[in-house]
Amino acid sequence: MSGLPTKTAVTRFSVSSMNCVACTPAFRRGLSRSEGVVDVRELPMLNLVVVEFDPTRTDEAKIMREVEAVAAKAGFKGKVIFPGKKKEVIAKR
């Protein structure tokens, strides 16, 4: 049925250097533009970013690739760790 809300899914990732003033908004802006992303919340005190998404339009693998792109574009120099995914992104400028 069209018009009914779709169930969303949530993924989280840890950001080792979330104290970077440019990094936090960069993740939010970059991921918010991604197809299927519903909401992006940064929790800097926990070094955590939470992404709510529509699983009919995107998936965790696509979000992980987008995080890699955003981190590289922002010149992020820390680690981004996806819990339980054995995936660690280390972006370097």
C-alpha positions in Angstrom: 0.0 0.0 0.0 1.4 3.3 -1.1 1.5 6.1 1.4 2.1 4.0 4.5 5.3 4.6 6.4 8.1 2.2 5.7 9.9 0.5 8.6 13.3 1.9 9.1 16.6 0.3 10.1 19.4 1.7 12.2 23.2 1.4 11.9 25.8 3.0 14.1 29.5 3.6 13.8 32.2 4.8 16.1 34.3 7.7 15.2 37.6 7.9 17.0 38.3 11.6 16.6 34.8 13.1 16.8 36.3 16.3 18.4 37.2 17.6 15.0 34.9 20.6 14.4 34.7 19.9 10.7 34.1 16.1 10.9 30.8 16.0 12.8 28.8 18.2 10.4 30.6 16.6 7.4 29.2 13.2 8.4 25.7 14.6 8.9 25.7 16.6 5.7 27.2 13.9 3.5 25.1 11.1 4.9 21.8 13.1 4.9 22.2 13.5 1.1 22.4 9.7 0.6 19.4 8.0 -1.0 17.4 6.2 1.7 18.9 7.9 4.7 16.1 9.2 7.0 18.1 10.7 9.9 21.7 11.1 11.0 22.4 11.8 14.7 25.9 12.5 16.1 26.7 11.7 19.7 30.1 13.3 20.1 30.5 12.5 23.8 30.2 8.8 22.8 32.1 9.1 19.6 29.1 7.7 17.8 27.1 8.4 14.7 23.7 6.8 14.3 22.1 6.5 10.9 18.4 5.7 10.4 17.6 4.5 6.9 14.9 3.0 4.7 16.1 -0.6 3.9 14.0 -0.7 0.7 16.2 2.1 -0.7 19.7 1.5 0.8 21.6 -0.9 3.0 24.5 -0.9 5.5 27.0 -1.7 2.8 26.1 1.4 0.8 26.1 3.5 4.0 29.6 2.2 4.8 30.8 3.2 1.3 29.3 6.6 1.8 31.0 7.0 5.1 34.3 6.2 3.5 33.7 8.9 0.8 32.6 11.5 3.4 35.6 10.8 5.6 38.0 11.1 2.7 36.4 14.3 1.4 36.5 15.9 4.9 40.1 14.9 5.3 39.2 12.9 8.4 42.3 11.5 10.0 40.8 9.1 12.6 39.2 5.7 12.6 35.6 4.9 11.8 34.6 1.5 13.2 31.4 -0.3 12.3 30.6 -2.6 15.3 30.3 -6.3 14.4 31.2 -5.6 10.7 34.9 -6.2 10.8 35.1 -3.0 8.8 37.4 -0.2 9.8 37.9 2.9 7.8 41.0 4.8 8.3 40.9 8.0 6.2 44.1 10.0 5.5 44.6 13.3 3.9 
